[in-house]
Amino acid sequence: MTKYLFIIIAFLTFAIPCQAGNTVNHVGNVIEISAIDSDWTWTDTLPERSDGIKVKSIQFNPGAADDVLVIEEASASGPRSVYFKCADTTVQKTKYFDDVKIKPFLDESDCTLSEGATVIIIFTYR
């Protein structure tokens, strides 16, 4: 019985497609998002900051030529805070905000992101 249960569970594991989700590293006042395959919002990482975060800069490191990063304000229907399109992988893009309080929302469906693309958000705790 145990062997059959294991085989069924193993089969279901491989038969059901699932997303791994973004890889988010949060250390101090830096948030790094990589392996981007789903939406991300600031409250995913900082739920205690529901009113937004004071952003110093947002940096985009593309994974391939023609990668596009779009970050909107608060939701997928919000105005664009950031739009980057990179001509090649050596072009790193940065937008500076001077501690402006925003509610960054990364809508994965608006972006064209290759493997290796990363987004780095630097914010202040003030």
SETOR-958649 format. One line per field, with one value per atom (N, C-alpha, C): residue number from 0; atom name; x, y, z. Coordinates in Angstrom, 2 decimals. Example, Ala and Ser with C-alpha at 12.3 -4.5 7.8 and 13.67 -1.06 7.14 Angstrom:
<sites>
n = (0:0:0:1:1:1);
atom = (N:CA:C:N:CA:C);
east = (13.19:12.30:13.20:12.85:13.67:12.90);
north = (-5.69:-4.50:-3.30:-2.25:-1.06:0.03);
up = (7.80:7.80:7.80:7.08:7.14:7.87);
</sites>
This chain:
<sites>
n = (0:0:0:1:1:1:2:2:2:3:3:3:4:4:4:5:5:5:6:6:6:7:7:7:8:8:8:9:9:9:10:10:10:11:11:11:12:12:12:13:13:13:14:14:14:15:15:15:16:16:16:17:17:17:18:18:18:19:19:19:20:20:20:21:21:21:22:22:22:23:23:23:24:24:24:25:25:25:26:26:26:27:27:27:28:28:28:29:29:29:30:30:30:31:31:31:32:32:32:33:33:33:34:34:34:35:35:35:36:36:36:37:37:37:38:38:38:39:39:39:40:40:40:41:41:41:42:42:42:43:43:43:44:44:44:45:45:45:46:46:46:47:47:47:48:48:48:49:49:49:50:50:50:51:51:51:52:52:52:53:53:53:54:54:54:55:55:55:56:56:56:57:57:57:58:58:58:59:59:59:60:60:60:61:61:61:62:62:62:63:63:63:64:64:64:65:65:65:66:66:66:67:67:67:68:68:68:69:69:69:70:70:70:71:71:71:72:72:72:73:73:73:74:74:74:75:75:75:76:76:76:77:77:77:78:78:78:79:79:79:80:80:80:81:81:81:82:82:82:83:83:83:84:84:84:85:85:85:86:86:86:87:87:87:88:88:88:89:89:89:90:90:90:91:91:91:92:92:92:93:93:93:94:94:94:95:95:95:96:96:96:97:97:97:98:98:98:99:99:99:100:100:100:101:101:101:102:102:102:103:103:103:104:104:104:105:105:105:106:106:106:107:107:107:108:108:108:109:109:109:110:110:110:111:111:111:112:112:112:113:113:113:114:114:114:115:115:115:116:116:116:117:117:117:118:118:118:119:119:119:120:120:120:121:121:121:122:122:122:123:123:123:124:124:124:125:125:125);
atom = (N:CA:C:N:CA:C:N:CA:C:N:CA:C:N:CA:C:N:CA:C:N:CA:C:N:CA:C:N:CA:C:N:CA:C:N:CA:C:N:CA:C:N:CA:C:N:CA:C:N:CA:C:N:CA:C:N:CA:C:N:CA:C:N:CA:C:N:CA:C:N:CA:C:N:CA:C:N:CA:C:N:CA:C:N:CA:C:N:CA:C:N:CA:C:N:CA:C:N:CA:C:N:CA:C:N:CA:C:N:CA:C:N:CA:C:N:CA:C:N:CA:C:N:CA:C:N:CA:C:N:CA:C:N:CA:C:N:CA:C:N:CA:C:N:CA:C:N:CA:C:N:CA:C:N:CA:C:N:CA:C:N:CA:C:N:CA:C:N:CA:C:N:CA:C:N:CA:C:N:CA:C:N:CA:C:N:CA:C:N:CA:C:N:CA:C:N:CA:C:N:CA:C:N:CA:C:N:CA:C:N:CA:C:N:CA:C:N:CA:C:N:CA:C:N:CA:C:N:CA:C:N:CA:C:N:CA:C:N:CA:C:N:CA:C:N:CA:C:N:CA:C:N:CA:C:N:CA:C:N:CA:C:N:CA:C:N:CA:C:N:CA:C:N:CA:C:N:CA:C:N:CA:C:N:CA:C:N:CA:C:N:CA:C:N:CA:C:N:CA:C:N:CA:C:N:CA:C:N:CA:C:N:CA:C:N:CA:C:N:CA:C:N:CA:C:N:CA:C:N:CA:C:N:CA:C:N:CA:C:N:CA:C:N:CA:C:N:CA:C:N:CA:C:N:CA:C:N:CA:C:N:CA:C:N:CA:C:N:CA:C:N:CA:C:N:CA:C:N:CA:C:N:CA:C:N:CA:C:N:CA:C:N:CA:C:N:CA:C:N:CA:C:N:CA:C:N:CA:C:N:CA:C:N:CA:C:N:CA:C:N:CA:C:N:CA:C:N:CA:C:N:CA:C:N:CA:C:N:CA:C);
east = (0.83:0.00:0.87:1.91:2.77:3.45:3.89:4.55:3.60:2.35:1.38:1.05:0.94:0.65:1.79:3.02:4.18:4.18:3.87:3.86:2.78:1.62:0.54:0.92:1.49:1.91:3.00:3.97:5.03:4.45:3.50:2.88:2.14:1.40:0.67:1.62:2.74:3.72:4.22:4.46:4.97:3.86:2.65:1.56:0.88:0.99:0.33:1.34:1.15:2.08:1.88:2.96:2.86:3.97:3.73:4.74:5.56:6.84:7.73:7.61:7.20:7.10:8.41:8.33:9.51:10.46:11.73:12.72:12.94:12.62:12.73:13.69:14.71:15.66:15.50:15.23:15.04:16.05:17.01:18.03:18.12:17.84:17.89:16.91:17.43:16.57:16.67:17.04:17.17:16.26:15.51:14.68:15.17:15.56:15.99:14.99:14.47:13.48:14.09:14.13:14.67:13.79:14.12:13.31:11.84:11.60:10.28:9.34:8.31:7.31:5.89:5.74:4.41:4.44:3.27:3.17:3.85:4.32:4.89:4.41:4.07:3.72:4.50:4.71:5.51:5.01:3.71:3.18:3.48:3.90:4.35:5.57:6.42:7.67:7.57:6.82:6.70:5.23:4.55:3.12:2.79:3.74:3.50:3.52:3.90:3.98:2.85:1.62:0.48:0.28:0.83:0.68:1.78:2.65:3.71:5.08:6.09:7.47:8.15:9.09:9.86:11.02:10.90:11.87:12.98:14.20:15.35:15.65:15.61:15.88:15.33:15.10:14.74:15.71:16.40:17.42:16.96:17.17:16.80:18.03:18.29:19.39:18.75:18.78:18.10:18.79:18.02:18.58:18.97:18.38:18.66:18.28:18.69:18.33:16.82:16.33:14.90:14.05:14.65:13.86:13.16:11.94:11.13:10.65:10.81:10.30:9.28:8.12:7.07:6.67:6.71:6.24:5.18:3.99:2.88:2.70:1.86:1.54:0.37:0.63:-0.37:-1.06:-1.31:-2.02:-1.74:-2.24:-2.04:-2.69:-3.68:-4.36:-3.82:-2.82:-2.26:-1.35:-1.01:-0.10:1.30:2.03:3.39:4.34:5.08:6.14:7.47:7.62:8.88:8.57:9.28:9.26:10.68:11.26:12.60:12.56:13.23:13.46:14.96:15.59:17.04:17.45:18.38:18.85:19.70:20.43:21.23:21.46:22.09:22.24:23.26:24.07:25.07:24.51:23.29:22.67:21.88:22.36:21.66:20.90:19.63:18.80:18.47:18.53:18.19:17.34:16.28:15.47:15.56:15.87:16.01:14.72:14.31:13.05:13.22:14.38:14.61:13.62:13.48:12.63:11.15:10.66:9.25:8.48:7.36:6.56:5.72:5.94:5.16:4.73:3.87:3.38:3.71:4.97:5.40:4.68:4.18:3.50:4.11:4.71:5.30:4.29:3.74:2.76:3.52:3.74:4.57:4.05:2.75:2.20:2.51:2.86:3.26:4.75:5.50:6.94:7.37:8.55:9.23:10.54:10.62:11.77:12.40:13.68:14.41:15.02:15.46:16.13:17.33:17.47:18.59:18.25:17.08:16.69:16.44:16.87:16.64:16.17:15.42:14.97:15.44:16.08:16.56:15.90:15.19:14.52:15.23:15.69:16.32:15.37:15.05:14.07:14.59:13.90:14.28:13.18:13.54:12.58:11.99:12.32:11.80:10.33);
north = (-1.20:0.00:1.25:1.30:2.46:2.75:1.71:1.91:2.51:2.05:2.59:4.05:4.39:5.77:6.68:6.25:7.03:7.24:6.25:6.37:7.35:7.28:8.20:9.64:9.86:11.20:11.71:10.86:11.26:11.60:10.83:11.10:12.44:12.71:13.97:15.16:14.97:16.05:16.45:15.50:15.82:16.15:15.71:15.91:17.26:17.90:19.18:20.31:21.17:22.29:23.30:23.86:24.88:25.90:27.10:28.13:28.10:28.30:28.31:29.61:30.67:31.97:32.72:33.99:34.84:34.49:34.76:34.65:36.06:36.28:37.61:37.54:38.39:38.52:39.91:39.97:41.25:41.31:42.23:42.43:43.92:44.33:45.75:46.55:47.53:48.38:48.04:46.79:46.35:45.14:45.20:44.08:43.69:42.43:41.93:40.87:41.04:40.10:39.48:38.15:37.44:36.23:35.49:34.35:34.76:35.91:36.54:35.78:35.17:34.46:34.70:35.68:36.04:37.48:38.05:39.43:39.56:40.77:41.07:42.45:42.59:43.89:44.12:45.37:45.71:45.04:44.81:44.19:42.69:42.08:40.68:40.57:41.59:41.58:42.38:43.47:44.36:44.58:43.56:43.69:44.80:45.15:46.20:47.60:47.71:48.99:49.15:48.94:48.97:50.33:51.40:52.74:53.07:52.11:52.32:52.37:52.48:52.57:53.76:54.38:55.50:54.93:55.01:54.39:55.39:54.92:55.71:55.43:54.13:53.79:52.40:52.20:50.89:50.60:49.48:49.09:47.83:47.79:46.64:46.10:44.82:44.11:43.09:43.35:42.44:41.09:40.10:38.77:38.56:39.35:39.24:40.55:40.68:41.85:41.96:43.17:43.49:43.10:42.86:42.65:43.96:43.84:45.00:44.83:45.87:45.90:47.02:46.69:47.68:47.54:48.66:48.70:49.78:49.39:50.33:50.73:51.72:52.20:51.43:50.64:49.96:48.74:48.74:47.61:47.59:46.55:46.41:47.54:48.20:49.30:50.67:50.69:51.96:52.58:53.86:54.51:53.91:53.98:53.43:54.29:53.63:54.29:54.11:52.94:52.61:51.86:52.24:51.49:51.45:50.26:50.08:49.06:49.37:48.40:48.44:47.29:47.22:46.67:47.36:46.95:45.68:45.52:44.30:44.04:42.93:42.52:43.35:44.13:44.93:46.26:46.57:47.85:47.67:48.29:48.28:49.60:49.54:50.74:51.04:52.31:52.73:53.98:54.00:55.21:55.63:56.89:57.43:58.16:57.98:58.55:59.58:59.70:60.67:60.52:59.28:58.97:59.28:59.13:59.32:58.08:58.29:57.17:56.64:55.38:54.74:53.35:52.74:51.39:50.54:50.07:49.37:48.05:47.88:46.66:46.19:45.02:44.44:43.47:43.85:43.01:42.18:40.93:40.05:39.97:40.08:39.96:41.18:42.32:43.50:43.51:42.59:42.56:41.48:41.67:40.64:40.39:39.30:39.04:37.70:37.72:36.50:35.96:34.72:34.10:34.95:35.20:35.99:37.45:37.90:39.30:39.50:40.65:40.97:42.42:42.66:43.99:44.23:45.39:45.73:47.04:47.00:48.19:48.60:49.84:50.37:51.40:51.25:52.13:52.56:53.50:53.96:53.57:53.44:53.09:54.31:55.51:56.73:56.87);
up = (0.00:0.00:0.00:0.78:0.87:-0.47:-1.18:-2.47:-3.48:-3.50:-4.46:-4.15:-2.90:-2.50:-2.94:-2.74:-3.14:-4.65:-5.41:-6.87:-7.32:-6.71:-7.06:-6.72:-5.56:-5.16:-6.10:-6.44:-7.36:-8.73:-9.21:-10.51:-10.49:-9.42:-9.33:-9.24:-8.59:-8.48:-9.86:-10.73:-12.06:-13.05:-12.79:-13.73:-13.59:-12.43:-12.19:-12.36:-13.37:-13.53:-12.42:-11.96:-10.91:-11.11:-10.60:-10.67:-9.39:-9.55:-8.40:-7.63:-8.30:-7.64:-7.72:-7.44:-7.48:-6.35:-6.57:-5.51:-4.99:-3.72:-3.13:-1.95:-2.01:-0.91:-0.32:0.98:1.67:2.79:2.66:3.69:3.95:5.17:5.50:4.67:3.95:3.13:1.64:1.33:-0.05:-0.30:-1.39:-1.83:-3.22:-3.38:-4.69:-5.14:-6.35:-6.90:-8.15:-8.17:-9.33:-9.62:-10.66:-11.10:-11.18:-11.80:-11.81:-12.74:-12.15:-12.96:-12.45:-11.56:-11.08:-10.59:-10.36:-9.88:-8.52:-8.22:-6.91:-6.50:-5.24:-4.69:-3.40:-3.06:-1.89:-0.63:-0.51:0.72:0.79:-0.33:-0.26:0.63:0.58:1.33:2.62:2.60:3.75:4.10:4.64:4.92:5.93:6.76:7.76:7.13:5.88:5.17:4.16:4.58:3.65:2.99:3.61:3.03:2.02:1.69:0.71:1.35:0.50:0.98:0.32:1.04:0.50:-0.30:-1.61:-2.50:-2.85:-2.74:-3.18:-4.64:-5.02:-6.42:-6.75:-8.04:-8.57:-9.70:-9.59:-10.57:-11.29:-12.59:-13.42:-14.11:-13.88:-14.55:-15.48:-16.79:-17.72:-17.84:-18.24:-18.47:-19.91:-20.83:-22.27:-22.95:-24.20:-24.98:-25.09:-25.10:-25.24:-24.04:-22.90:-21.68:-21.33:-20.82:-20.45:-19.01:-18.22:-16.84:-16.73:-16.17:-15.92:-14.45:-13.74:-12.35:-12.28:-11.81:-11.68:-10.22:-10.02:-8.68:-8.11:-7.08:-6.25:-6.88:-8.20:-8.81:-10.31:-10.96:-12.41:-13.20:-12.61:-13.31:-12.92:-12.03:-11.59:-12.63:-12.46:-13.41:-13.32:-14.42:-14.45:-13.63:-12.75:-12.00:-12.72:-13.36:-14.03:-15.32:-16.39:-17.65:-18.18:-18.23:-18.77:-19.90:-20.99:-22.06:-22.33:-22.24:-22.36:-23.72:-24.37:-25.69:-25.62:-24.53:-24.37:-22.88:-22.58:-21.17:-20.41:-21.11:-20.40:-19.92:-20.31:-19.95:-18.66:-17.61:-16.33:-16.23:-15.88:-15.80:-14.34:-13.98:-12.61:-12.67:-11.88:-11.72:-10.26:-10.03:-8.69:-8.30:-7.04:-6.58:-5.47:-4.87:-3.82:-2.66:-2.19:-1.03:-1.25:-2.46:-2.75:-2.29:-1.60:-1.13:-2.29:-2.63:-3.69:-3.22:-4.00:-3.75:-4.97:-5.05:-6.27:-6.49:-7.71:-8.12:-9.43:-9.42:-10.62:-11.23:-12.36:-13.06:-14.09:-13.78:-14.61:-16.04:-16.25:-17.60:-18.47:-17.88:-18.64:-18.98:-18.41:-18.56:-19.56:-20.12:-20.90:-20.19:-19.45:-18.60:-18.94:-19.21:-19.50:-18.22:-18.29:-17.15:-16.76:-15.48:-14.98:-14.73:-15.15:-14.90:-13.40:-12.88:-11.48:-11.34:-10.28:-9.92:-8.49:-8.27:-6.94:-6.52:-5.40:-4.87:-3.58:-3.55:-2.34:-1.77:-0.49:0.16:1.52:2.14:3.48:4.47:5.72:6.78:7.45:7.01:7.64:7.44);
</sites>
